Amino acid sequence: MKIIISNNSDSPLYQQIKDQIKDAILKEELSEGDALPSIRTFANKLKVSVLTIRRVYDELEQEGFITSHAGIGTFVSAGSPGLLRDSQRRLVEQQMLDMLHTAKSLKISKEELNAMMDILYEED
């Protein structure tokens, strides 16, 4: 798993890291049971505070994306299939909103947009 953080971003470091881990889980680049690095190892690798990684792991665990087992490690959680599906839908919805704003600004009709979506969906 490759995490890219930017000191120039408006988003805090912990949020950048958390979002990238969550995206990797939602896109199934990380699967149920996959181990995440220890807090210390991850912090050293990313050159951030262990408190930053602790916050990331705590929030991801509260949201049901990972589980931590003292003395064993931190793993991608099976979580609830409904929670995972809902999170995946929200990710797509956000991208669709961005697309809709672009389409409206270019005066592309809903019918044209639906036709494009149908074609692109079938090609994949």
DSSP file with accessible surface (Angstrom, degrees, kcal/mol):
  #  RESIDUE AA STRUCTURE BP1 BP2  ACC     N-H-->O    O-->H-N    N-H-->O    O-->H-N    TCO  KAPPA ALPHA  PHI   PSI    X-CA   Y-CA   Z-CA
    1    1 A M              0   0   87      0, 0.0     2,-0.5     0, 0.0    20,-0.0   0.000 360.0 360.0 360.0 127.6    0.0    0.0    0.0
    2    2 A K        -     0   0  174     18,-0.1     2,-0.5     2,-0.0     0, 0.0  -0.909 360.0-167.0-108.3 123.9    1.4    3.3   -1.1
    3    3 A I        -     0   0   18     -2,-0.5     2,-0.5     2,-0.0    14,-0.1  -0.936   1.1-164.9-111.3 128.9    0.4    6.4    0.9
    4    4 A I        -     0   0  110     -2,-0.5     2,-0.4    12,-0.1    16,-0.1  -0.967   8.6-174.3-115.6 121.7    1.2    9.9   -0.5
    5    5 A I        -     0   0   45     -2,-0.5     2,-0.4    41,-0.1     8,-0.1  -0.891   8.5-155.5-116.8 149.8    0.9   12.8    1.8
    6    6 A S    >   -     0   0   49     -2,-0.4     3,-0.8     5,-0.2    10,-0.1  -0.987  15.6-159.5-127.2 128.6    1.3   16.5    1.0
    7    7 A N  T 3  S+     0   0  141     -2,-0.4    -1,-0.1     1,-0.2     6,-0.1   0.618  96.9  59.9 -75.8 -13.3    2.3   19.2    3.3
    8    8 A N  T 3  S+     0   0  152     -3,-0.0    -1,-0.2     2,-0.0     2,-0.1   0.497  82.7 107.4 -91.6  -5.8    0.7   21.7    0.9
    9    9 A S  S <  S-     0   0   52     -3,-0.8     4,-0.1     2,-0.1     7,-0.0  -0.396  70.3-136.8 -74.7 150.4   -2.8   20.1    1.2
   10   10 A D  S    S+     0   0  170     -2,-0.1    -1,-0.1     2,-0.1    -3,-0.0   0.711  86.0  87.4 -73.7 -20.7   -5.6   21.8    3.0
   11   11 A S  S    S-     0   0   35      1,-0.1    -5,-0.2    -5,-0.1    -2,-0.1  -0.614  90.0-109.6 -81.9 135.9   -6.5   18.4    4.5
   12   12 A P     >  -     0   0   69      0, 0.0     4,-2.2     0, 0.0     3,-0.3  -0.222  28.7-110.7 -61.5 156.5   -4.6   17.4    7.7
   13   13 A L  H  > S+     0   0   53      1,-0.2     4,-2.4     2,-0.2     5,-0.2   0.904 117.5  52.1 -55.3 -47.2   -2.0   14.7    7.5
   14   14 A Y  H  > S+     0   0   38      1,-0.2     4,-2.8     2,-0.2    -1,-0.2   0.897 109.8  50.1 -60.7 -36.7   -4.1   12.2    9.4
   15   15 A Q  H  > S+     0   0   45     -3,-0.3     4,-2.8     2,-0.2     5,-0.2   0.901 109.0  51.2 -69.3 -38.9   -7.1   12.8    7.1
   16   16 A Q  H  X S+     0   0   20     -4,-2.2     4,-1.8     2,-0.2    -1,-0.2   0.931 114.6  43.4 -61.3 -45.2   -5.0   12.3    4.0
   17   17 A I  H  X S+     0   0    0     -4,-2.4     4,-2.3     2,-0.2     5,-0.2   0.944 114.9  48.9 -65.7 -48.5   -3.7    9.0    5.4
   18   18 A K  H  X S+     0   0   11     -4,-2.8     4,-2.8    -5,-0.2     5,-0.2   0.926 110.5  50.6 -58.6 -46.7   -7.1    7.8    6.6
   19   19 A D  H  X S+     0   0   60     -4,-2.8     4,-2.6     1,-0.2    -1,-0.2   0.892 110.6  49.3 -61.5 -38.9   -8.8    8.6    3.3
   20   20 A Q  H  X S+     0   0   52     -4,-1.8     4,-2.0    -5,-0.2    -1,-0.2   0.889 112.4  47.0 -71.0 -36.8   -6.1    6.7    1.3
   21   21 A I  H  X S+     0   0    0     -4,-2.3     4,-2.0     2,-0.2    -2,-0.2   0.942 113.6  48.6 -66.8 -45.5   -6.4    3.6    3.5
   22   22 A K  H  X S+     0   0   41     -4,-2.8     4,-2.9    -5,-0.2     5,-0.2   0.926 110.9  50.6 -60.9 -43.9  -10.2    3.8    3.4
   23   23 A D  H  X S+     0   0   54     -4,-2.6     4,-2.5     1,-0.2     6,-0.3   0.901 108.0  53.1 -60.2 -40.8  -10.1    4.1   -0.5
   24   24 A A  H  <>S+     0   0    5     -4,-2.0     5,-2.7     2,-0.2     6,-1.8   0.880 112.0  45.6 -63.6 -36.0   -7.8    1.1   -0.7
   25   25 A I  H ><5S+     0   0   11     -4,-2.0     3,-1.5     4,-0.2    -2,-0.2   0.941 113.6  48.0 -71.2 -45.9  -10.3   -0.9    1.3
   26   26 A L  H 3<5S+     0   0   12     -4,-2.9    -2,-0.2     1,-0.3    -1,-0.2   0.854 113.7  46.9 -64.6 -34.1  -13.3    0.3   -0.7
   27   27 A K  T 3<5S-     0   0  113     -4,-2.5    -1,-0.3    -5,-0.2    -2,-0.2   0.346 115.0-119.9 -88.3   5.1  -11.5   -0.4   -4.0
   28   28 A E  T < 5S+     0   0  133     -3,-1.5    -3,-0.2     2,-0.2    -2,-0.1   0.742  78.4 127.5  61.2  27.7  -10.5   -3.9   -2.6
   29   29 A E  S   <S+     0   0  137     -5,-2.7     2,-0.4    -6,-0.3    -4,-0.2   0.736  80.3  42.8 -75.9 -26.5   -6.8   -3.1   -2.9
   30   30 A L  S    S-     0   0   21     -6,-1.8     2,-0.2    -9,-0.1    -2,-0.2  -0.987  88.5-158.5-115.0 131.5   -6.7   -4.2    0.8
   31   31 A S    >   -     0   0   63     -2,-0.4     3,-2.5     1,-0.1    45,-0.3  -0.681  32.9 -71.9-110.8 164.2   -8.8   -7.2    1.6
   32   32 A E  T 3  S+     0   0  140      1,-0.3    45,-0.2    -2,-0.2    -1,-0.1  -0.219 120.5  19.8 -51.5 130.4  -10.4   -8.6    4.7
   33   33 A G  T 3  S+     0   0   46     43,-2.7    -1,-0.3     1,-0.3     2,-0.1   0.247  85.6 140.3  91.7 -14.1   -7.7   -9.9    7.0
   34   34 A D    <   -     0   0   62     -3,-2.5    42,-2.6    41,-0.1    -1,-0.3  -0.421  52.5-123.2 -62.6 136.7   -4.8   -8.0    5.4
   35   35 A A  E     -A   75   0A  68     40,-0.2    40,-0.3    -3,-0.1    -1,-0.1  -0.608  17.5-147.8 -82.9 139.6   -2.4   -6.7    8.1
   36   36 A L  E     -A   74   0A  12     38,-3.3    38,-0.6    -2,-0.3     3,-0.1  -0.739  34.4 -90.8 -98.0 156.2   -1.6   -3.1    8.3
   37   37 A P        -     0   0   42      0, 0.0    -1,-0.1     0, 0.0    36,-0.0  -0.237  50.2 -93.0 -62.3 156.0    1.8   -1.9    9.5
   38   38 A S     >  -     0   0   63      1,-0.1     4,-3.0    -3,-0.1     5,-0.3  -0.248  38.7-108.5 -62.1 159.3    2.4   -1.3   13.2
   39   39 A I  H  > S+     0   0   30      1,-0.2     4,-2.7     2,-0.2     5,-0.2   0.936 119.3  45.8 -57.1 -47.7    1.8    2.2   14.3
   40   40 A R  H  > S+     0   0  181      2,-0.2     4,-2.5     1,-0.2     5,-0.2   0.933 114.3  47.1 -64.3 -45.5    5.5    2.8   14.9
   41   41 A T  H  > S+     0   0   81      2,-0.2     4,-2.4     1,-0.2    -1,-0.2   0.933 114.7  46.7 -61.6 -45.7    6.6    1.2   11.6
   42   42 A F  H  X S+     0   0    0     -4,-3.0     4,-2.4     2,-0.2    -2,-0.2   0.916 112.0  50.5 -64.3 -43.3    3.9    3.2    9.6
   43   43 A A  H  X>S+     0   0    1     -4,-2.7     5,-2.1    -5,-0.3     4,-1.1   0.920 112.3  47.3 -61.6 -43.3    4.8    6.5   11.4
   44   44 A N  H  <5S+     0   0  109     -4,-2.5     3,-0.3    -5,-0.2    -1,-0.2   0.911 111.6  50.8 -64.4 -41.4    8.5    6.0   10.6
   45   45 A K  H  <5S+     0   0  126     -4,-2.4    -2,-0.2     1,-0.2    -1,-0.2   0.910 119.0  36.2 -63.0 -42.7    7.8    5.1    7.0
   46   46 A L  H  <5S-     0   0   24     -4,-2.4    -1,-0.2    -5,-0.2    -2,-0.2   0.508 106.7-125.9 -88.9  -6.2    5.6    8.2    6.4
   47   47 A K  T  <5 +     0   0  181     -4,-1.1     2,-0.3    -3,-0.3    -3,-0.2   0.926  68.2 123.1  58.8  47.2    7.8   10.4    8.7
   48   48 A V      < -     0   0   21     -5,-2.1    -1,-0.2    -6,-0.1    -2,-0.1  -0.843  69.0 -79.3-127.5 170.5    4.8   11.4   10.8
   49   49 A S    >>  -     0   0   59     -2,-0.3     4,-1.5     1,-0.1     3,-0.6  -0.356  30.7-126.1 -69.1 148.2    4.1   11.2   14.5
   50   50 A V  H 3> S+     0   0   67      1,-0.2     4,-2.6     2,-0.2     5,-0.2   0.819 113.0  62.5 -62.3 -27.8    2.9    8.0   16.0
   51   51 A L  H 3> S+     0   0  129      2,-0.2     4,-2.2     1,-0.2    -1,-0.2   0.860  99.4  54.1 -66.2 -33.3    0.0   10.0   17.4
   52   52 A T  H <> S+     0   0   32     -3,-0.6     4,-2.2     2,-0.2    -2,-0.2   0.947 111.7  42.9 -64.5 -47.6   -1.1   10.7   13.8
   53   53 A I  H  X S+     0   0    0     -4,-1.5     4,-2.9     2,-0.2     5,-0.3   0.898 110.9  56.0 -68.2 -37.2   -1.1    7.1   12.9
   54   54 A R  H  X S+     0   0  107     -4,-2.6     4,-2.8     1,-0.2    -1,-0.2   0.931 108.7  48.0 -58.5 -44.3   -2.8    6.2   16.2
   55   55 A R  H  X S+     0   0  119     -4,-2.2     4,-2.6     2,-0.2     5,-0.2   0.920 111.2  50.4 -63.4 -43.7   -5.6    8.7   15.3
   56   56 A V  H  X S+     0   0    0     -4,-2.2     4,-2.6     1,-0.2     5,-0.2   0.959 114.2  43.8 -57.6 -51.9   -6.0    7.2   11.8
   57   57 A Y  H  X S+     0   0    0     -4,-2.9     4,-2.4     1,-0.2    -2,-0.2   0.907 112.9  52.1 -63.6 -41.3   -6.2    3.7   13.2
   58   58 A D  H  X S+     0   0   60     -4,-2.8     4,-2.4    -5,-0.3    -1,-0.2   0.937 112.9  44.3 -61.3 -45.8   -8.6    4.7   16.0
   59   59 A E  H  X S+     0   0   35     -4,-2.6     4,-1.9     2,-0.2    -2,-0.2   0.906 113.2  50.1 -68.4 -40.0  -11.0    6.4   13.6
   60   60 A L  H  <>S+     0   0    0     -4,-2.6     5,-2.5    -5,-0.2     6,-0.8   0.883 111.8  49.6 -65.0 -34.6  -10.9    3.6   11.0
   61   61 A E  H ><5S+     0   0   72     -4,-2.4     3,-1.3    -5,-0.2    -2,-0.2   0.921 108.7  51.7 -69.9 -41.5  -11.6    1.2   13.7
   62   62 A Q  H 3<5S+     0   0  162     -4,-2.4    -1,-0.2     1,-0.3    -2,-0.2   0.857 109.9  50.5 -61.2 -34.0  -14.6    3.2   15.0
   63   63 A E  T 3<5S-     0   0   63     -4,-1.9    -1,-0.3    -5,-0.2    -2,-0.2   0.496 118.6-113.8 -83.3  -6.1  -15.9    3.3   11.5
   64   64 A G  T < 5S+     0   0   22     -3,-1.3    -3,-0.2    -4,-0.3    -2,-0.1   0.590  84.9 114.6  88.6  12.4  -15.6   -0.5   11.2
   65   65 A F  S   <S+     0   0   10     -5,-2.5    12,-2.4    -6,-0.2     2,-0.3   0.768  79.7  18.0 -87.3 -26.9  -12.9   -0.6    8.5
   66   66 A I  E     -B   76   0A   1     -6,-0.8     2,-0.4    10,-0.3    10,-0.2  -0.924  62.6-147.2-137.6 164.0  -10.1   -2.2   10.6
   67   67 A T  E     -B   75   0A  44      8,-2.7     8,-3.0    -2,-0.3     2,-0.4  -0.991  10.3-150.7-131.8 142.4   -9.7   -4.1   13.9
   68   68 A S  E     -B   74   0A  35     -2,-0.4     2,-0.5     6,-0.2     6,-0.2  -0.935   5.7-166.8-114.4 136.6   -6.8   -4.0   16.3
   69   69 A H  E >>  -B   73   0A  95      4,-2.9     4,-2.6    -2,-0.4     3,-2.4  -0.981  30.5-116.2-124.1 115.6   -5.8   -6.8   18.5
   70   70 A A  T 34 S+     0   0  106     -2,-0.5     4,-0.0     1,-0.3    -2,-0.0  -0.223  97.9   4.1 -53.1 129.5   -3.4   -6.0   21.3
   71   71 A G  T 34 S+     0   0   94      1,-0.1    -1,-0.3     0, 0.0    -3,-0.0   0.350 128.5  64.3  79.1  -9.0   -0.1   -7.8   20.8
   72   72 A I  T <4 S-     0   0  126     -3,-2.4     2,-0.3     1,-0.2    -2,-0.2   0.768  98.4-113.2-111.1 -50.7   -1.1   -9.2   17.4
   73   73 A G  E  <  - B   0  69A  27     -4,-2.6    -4,-2.9     2,-0.0     2,-0.4  -0.898  28.7 -62.3 145.3-172.1   -1.7   -6.3   15.1
   74   74 A T  E     -AB  36  68A  16    -38,-0.6   -38,-3.3    -2,-0.3     2,-0.3  -0.949  48.6-177.3-118.3 132.9   -4.1   -4.3   13.1
   75   75 A F  E     -AB  35  67A  49     -8,-3.0    -8,-2.7    -2,-0.4     2,-0.2  -0.924  35.7 -96.9-133.2 152.7   -6.1   -5.9   10.3
   76   76 A V  E     - B   0  66A   5    -42,-2.6   -43,-2.7   -45,-0.3   -10,-0.3  -0.508  50.6-130.2 -66.4 130.7   -8.6   -4.9    7.6
   77   77 A S        -     0   0   29    -12,-2.4    -1,-0.1    -2,-0.2   -43,-0.1  -0.570  11.4-138.4 -88.6 150.1  -12.0   -5.8    9.0
   78   78 A A        +     0   0   49     -2,-0.2     6,-0.2   -46,-0.1    -1,-0.1   0.876  49.0 171.1 -67.7 -35.1  -14.7   -7.8    7.4
   79   79 A G        -     0   0   34      4,-0.1   -14,-0.1     5,-0.0   -15,-0.1   0.001  48.3 -40.5  54.6-166.8  -17.1   -5.2    8.9
   80   80 A S     >  -     0   0   62      1,-0.1     4,-2.4   -16,-0.1     5,-0.2  -0.789  47.5-139.2 -91.3 130.4  -20.7   -5.3    7.9
   81   81 A P  H  > S+     0   0  109      0, 0.0     4,-2.6     0, 0.0     5,-0.2   0.882 106.7  54.5 -56.2 -34.6  -21.2   -5.9    4.2
   82   82 A G  H  > S+     0   0   49      2,-0.2     4,-2.5     1,-0.2     5,-0.2   0.900 107.4  48.9 -65.3 -40.9  -23.9   -3.3    4.3
   83   83 A L  H  > S+     0   0   60     -3,-0.2     4,-2.4     2,-0.2    -1,-0.2   0.931 112.9  47.2 -64.4 -45.1  -21.5   -0.7    5.7
   84   84 A L  H  X S+     0   0   48     -4,-2.4     4,-2.3     2,-0.2    -2,-0.2   0.940 113.4  48.0 -62.3 -45.5  -18.9   -1.5    3.0
   85   85 A R  H  X S+     0   0  133     -4,-2.6     4,-2.4    -5,-0.2    -1,-0.2   0.909 111.5  50.5 -63.0 -41.6  -21.5   -1.3    0.3
   86   86 A D  H  X S+     0   0   78     -4,-2.5     4,-2.4     1,-0.2    -1,-0.2   0.918 110.6  49.3 -64.1 -41.0  -22.8    2.0    1.6
   87   87 A S  H  X S+     0   0    5     -4,-2.4     4,-1.9     2,-0.2    -1,-0.2   0.889 110.2  51.2 -65.5 -38.5  -19.3    3.4    1.7
   88   88 A Q  H  X S+     0   0   33     -4,-2.3     4,-2.1     2,-0.2    -1,-0.2   0.918 110.0  49.8 -63.8 -42.0  -18.7    2.3   -1.8
   89   89 A R  H  X S+     0   0  131     -4,-2.4     4,-3.1     1,-0.2    -2,-0.2   0.902 108.3  52.6 -63.2 -42.0  -21.9    3.9   -3.0
   90   90 A R  H  X S+     0   0  122     -4,-2.4     4,-2.3     2,-0.2    -1,-0.2   0.892 107.3  52.7 -62.0 -38.1  -21.0    7.2   -1.3
   91   91 A L  H  X S+     0   0   41     -4,-1.9     4,-1.8     2,-0.2    -2,-0.2   0.947 113.1  43.4 -61.3 -46.1  -17.6    7.2   -3.1
   92   92 A V  H  X S+     0   0   74     -4,-2.1     4,-2.6     1,-0.2    -2,-0.2   0.917 111.2  55.1 -66.7 -41.6  -19.4    6.7   -6.4
   93   93 A E  H  X S+     0   0  108     -4,-3.1     4,-2.4     1,-0.2    -1,-0.2   0.900 106.5  51.2 -59.1 -41.2  -22.0    9.3   -5.6
   94   94 A Q  H  X S+     0   0  102     -4,-2.3     4,-1.9     1,-0.2    -1,-0.2   0.925 111.4  46.8 -63.2 -42.7  -19.3   11.9   -4.8
   95   95 A Q  H  X S+     0   0  110     -4,-1.8     4,-2.1     1,-0.2    -1,-0.2   0.882 111.1  52.6 -66.8 -35.6  -17.6   11.3   -8.1
   96   96 A M  H  X S+     0   0   83     -4,-2.6     4,-3.0     2,-0.2    -2,-0.2   0.888 105.9  53.8 -67.0 -38.2  -21.0   11.5   -9.9
   97   97 A L  H  X S+     0   0   82     -4,-2.4     4,-2.4     2,-0.2    -1,-0.2   0.920 108.5  49.4 -60.8 -42.9  -21.7   14.8   -8.3
   98   98 A D  H  X S+     0   0   87     -4,-1.9     4,-2.0     1,-0.2    -2,-0.2   0.925 112.3  48.4 -60.5 -43.0  -18.4   16.1   -9.6
   99   99 A M  H  X S+     0   0   63     -4,-2.1     4,-3.0     1,-0.2    -2,-0.2   0.910 109.9  51.9 -64.3 -42.0  -19.4   14.8  -13.1
  100  100 A L  H  X S+     0   0   63     -4,-3.0     4,-2.9     2,-0.2     5,-0.2   0.909 108.0  51.1 -63.3 -41.1  -22.8   16.4  -12.9
  101  101 A H  H  X S+     0   0  120     -4,-2.4     4,-2.2     2,-0.2    -1,-0.2   0.926 113.0  46.1 -61.8 -42.4  -21.4   19.8  -12.0
  102  102 A T  H  X S+     0   0   80     -4,-2.0     4,-1.5     2,-0.2    -2,-0.2   0.938 113.1  49.2 -64.6 -46.3  -19.1   19.5  -15.0
  103  103 A A  H  <>S+     0   0    6     -4,-3.0     5,-2.8     1,-0.2     3,-0.3   0.919 112.2  48.0 -61.1 -44.2  -21.8   18.4  -17.3
  104  104 A K  H ><5S+     0   0  150     -4,-2.9     3,-1.5     1,-0.2    -1,-0.2   0.902 108.9  53.1 -64.8 -39.4  -24.2   21.1  -16.2
  105  105 A S  H 3<5S+     0   0   85     -4,-2.2    -1,-0.2     1,-0.3    -2,-0.2   0.798 112.0  46.2 -66.6 -25.2  -21.5   23.8  -16.6
  106  106 A L  T 3<5S-     0   0  114     -4,-1.5    -1,-0.3    -3,-0.3    -2,-0.2   0.299 115.6-118.6 -96.3   6.2  -20.9   22.5  -20.2
  107  107 A K  T < 5 +     0   0  184     -3,-1.5     2,-0.5     1,-0.2    -3,-0.2   0.869  54.9 161.3  59.8  39.6  -24.7   22.4  -20.9
  108  108 A I      < -     0   0   50     -5,-2.8    -1,-0.2    -6,-0.1    -2,-0.1  -0.831  36.7-125.4 -90.4 126.7  -24.8   18.7  -21.5
  109  109 A S     >  -     0   0   46     -2,-0.5     4,-2.6     1,-0.1     5,-0.2  -0.232  15.7-113.7 -71.5 162.3  -28.3   17.4  -21.1
  110  110 A K  H  > S+     0   0  151      1,-0.2     4,-2.9     2,-0.2     5,-0.2   0.885 118.5  53.8 -61.2 -38.2  -29.4   14.6  -18.8
  111  111 A E  H  > S+     0   0  137      2,-0.2     4,-2.4     1,-0.2    -1,-0.2   0.914 109.7  46.4 -64.2 -44.9  -30.3   12.5  -21.8
  112  112 A E  H  > S+     0   0  104      2,-0.2     4,-2.6     1,-0.2    -2,-0.2   0.916 113.2  50.2 -62.4 -42.2  -26.8   13.0  -23.4
  113  113 A L  H  X S+     0   0   23     -4,-2.6     4,-2.7     1,-0.2    -2,-0.2   0.920 110.7  48.6 -62.9 -44.3  -25.3   12.2  -20.0
  114  114 A N  H  X S+     0   0   82     -4,-2.9     4,-2.7     2,-0.2    -1,-0.2   0.900 110.8  51.2 -62.7 -39.9  -27.3    9.0  -19.6
  115  115 A A  H  X S+     0   0   49     -4,-2.4     4,-2.2     2,-0.2    -2,-0.2   0.923 111.2  47.7 -63.5 -42.7  -26.4    8.0  -23.2
  116  116 A M  H  X S+     0   0   80     -4,-2.6     4,-2.9     1,-0.2     5,-0.2   0.923 111.9  50.5 -62.3 -43.1  -22.7    8.5  -22.4
  117  117 A M  H  X S+     0   0   72     -4,-2.7     4,-2.8     1,-0.2     5,-0.2   0.918 109.4  50.8 -62.0 -44.3  -23.1    6.6  -19.2
  118  118 A D  H  X S+     0   0  104     -4,-2.7     4,-2.1     2,-0.2    -1,-0.2   0.928 113.1  45.6 -58.8 -46.2  -24.8    3.7  -20.9
  119  119 A I  H  X S+     0   0  100     -4,-2.2     4,-1.9     1,-0.2    -2,-0.2   0.948 115.8  45.0 -63.9 -48.7  -22.0    3.5  -23.6
  120  120 A L  H  X S+     0   0  106     -4,-2.9     4,-1.3     1,-0.2    -2,-0.2   0.886 112.3  51.9 -65.8 -36.5  -19.2    3.7  -21.0
  121  121 A Y  H  < S+     0   0  178     -4,-2.8    -1,-0.2    -5,-0.2    -2,-0.2   0.906 111.1  47.4 -66.5 -40.3  -20.8    1.2  -18.7
  122  122 A E  H  < S+     0   0  154     -4,-2.1    -1,-0.2    -5,-0.2    -2,-0.2   0.829 107.0  57.3 -70.5 -33.0  -21.2   -1.3  -21.5
  123  123 A E  H  <        0   0  147     -4,-1.9    -1,-0.2    -5,-0.2    -2,-0.2   0.815 360.0 360.0 -67.4 -31.7  -17.6   -0.9  -22.7
  124  124 A D     <        0   0  179     -4,-1.3    -2,-0.1    -3,-0.2    -1,-0.1   0.817 360.0 360.0 -76.6 360.0  -16.2   -1.8  -19.3
